[in-house]
Amino acid sequence: MHERARLGIMTSLLAQREGRLFADLKALCGLTDGNLSRHLDVLRNAGLIEIWKGFERQRPQTLCRLSPEGTRRFVSYLEELQRVCHDGAPHTSKRVRPKNPAKGWTRG
């Protein structure tokens, strides 16, 4: 899920709960047909997304949306990512800048 293209796909689908058409996902994520198809296959095989086939005006359409399990896992992933970012962020109120740099350091 953390791979850039898959993260983009999952985020796009989370933002549009009823799903997105293949062509819309392709444009949003800046992927080729083949790249998007491959990433969608991986996400579908992992149980994270559902793929629906249909027709609109006699043209084939592919609708992709997060599965219930995919929604749960992706939201959990985002919450964990948020915790990691928060824990790794400097806390400026607790941070003290030394008055003199350590010996051997030069100003760049």
C-alpha positions in Angstrom: 0.0 0.0 0.0 2.9 2.4 0.7 4.2 2.3 -2.9 3.6 5.8 -4.4 1.1 4.8 -7.1 -0.8 2.5 -4.8 -1.0 5.2 -2.1 -2.4 7.5 -4.8 -5.0 5.0 -5.9 -6.1 4.2 -2.4 -6.3 7.9 -1.4 -8.3 8.7 -4.6 -10.7 5.8 -3.8 -11.1 6.8 -0.1 -12.0 10.3 -1.2 -14.7 9.0 -3.5 -16.4 6.2 -1.5 -18.8 5.2 -4.4 -15.8 4.5 -6.5 -13.9 6.0 -9.5 -13.8 5.0 -13.1 -10.6 3.6 -14.5 -10.0 6.6 -16.8 -10.5 9.0 -13.8 -8.0 7.0 -11.7 -5.6 7.0 -14.5 -5.7 10.8 -14.9 -5.6 11.4 -11.1 -2.7 9.2 -10.5 -0.8 10.0 -13.7 -0.4 6.3 -14.7 -0.6 4.5 -18.0 -3.3 1.9 -18.7 -0.9 -0.9 -18.1 0.6 0.5 -14.9 -2.8 1.2 -13.4 -4.1 -2.2 -14.4 -1.1 -3.9 -12.7 -1.5 -1.9 -9.5 -5.3 -2.5 -9.4 -4.7 -6.3 -9.8 -2.3 -6.3 -6.8 -4.7 -4.3 -4.7 -7.6 -6.5 -5.7 -5.7 -9.7 -5.0 -4.9 -8.3 -1.5 -8.6 -7.8 -0.9 -8.3 -4.0 -0.7 -10.4 -3.0 -3.7 -13.3 -4.2 -5.7 -13.5 -3.9 -9.5 -16.8 -3.7 -11.2 -17.3 -4.0 -15.0 -20.3 -2.5 -16.8 -21.4 -0.4 -19.8 -22.4 3.2 -20.2 -23.7 4.3 -23.6 -22.6 0.9 -25.0 -19.0 1.5 -23.9 -17.3 -0.7 -21.4 -16.5 0.9 -18.1 -14.5 -0.3 -15.1 -15.4 1.0 -11.7 -13.0 0.7 -8.8 -13.7 1.2 -5.1 -12.3 0.3 -1.8 -13.6 -2.9 -0.2 -14.9 -2.7 3.4 -11.7 -4.5 4.4 -9.6 -2.1 2.2 -11.2 0.9 3.9 -10.5 -0.4 7.3 -6.9 -1.4 6.6 -6.1 1.9 4.7 -7.6 4.1 7.5 -5.6 2.1 10.0 -2.5 2.6 7.8 -3.1 6.3 7.7 -3.5 6.5 11.4 -0.3 4.7 12.0 1.5 7.0 9.5 0.1 10.0 11.3 1.5 8.6 14.6 4.9 8.0 13.1 5.0 11.5 11.7 3.9 13.0 15.0 6.5 11.0 17.0 9.2 12.0 14.6 8.4 15.7 14.4 10.5 18.0 16.5 8.8 19.5 19.5 9.9 23.1 19.2 8.8 24.0 22.7 11.1 21.3 24.2 14.0 21.9 21.8 16.8 24.0 22.9 19.4 25.3 20.4 22.9 25.4 21.7 24.5 28.8 22.0 27.8 27.7 20.6 28.2 25.0 18.0 30.2 21.9 18.8 34.0 22.2 18.4 35.0 21.4 14.8 31.8 22.6 13.1 31.9 25.5 10.7 29.1 27.7 9.5 28.0 26.7 6.0 
